[in-house]
Amino acid sequence: MSTFTHAGTSRLNGSVKVRFANDALRVKVLEKNGHTEVDLMQLPEPMTKEDAVAYLQKIEFWKANDGTVDTEVQAAVEDAQDRRAPKAPKAPKAAKPVKAKSAKPTMEGIKAKVEAKKAAPKSTVSKAEIMAQLKDVEDAPF
């Protein structure tokens, strides 16, 4: 799991989000990419994102030295905490019902099918009737 030495917030496109870094120079990169109000602080020790967010909450990162509260920063830290909170394990999937297998074909069944096909008439018209119909057909002119 990755650890970070710096954590804080920045504003990009109007929304405030928690940011993590391993170097204080990350501030310059964020500003270059359009972030404003970048406020990163060095953490007391390298921490995971979850631990860093918990630390920001513990020290009430959103409070200024004069006691004023930045509600947007507070909401961003709380949102990060909610997203990084351990999730409950997913319920196991329900087992699929077992399909009933069809019975294996037996030799008797195969023989019965063959006999049924032999017994069925192939045509209902006799050969003599077909020949009589052909005599009545005109030849096409060429």
Secondary structure, 3 states (H helix, E strand, C coil): CCCEEEEEEEEECCEEEEEEECCCCHHHHHHHCCCEEEEEEEEEEEECHHHHHHHHHHCCCCECCCCCECHHHHHHHHHHHHHHCCCCCCCCCCCCCCCCCCCCCCHHHHHHHHHHHHHCCCCCCCHHHHHHHHHHCCCCCC
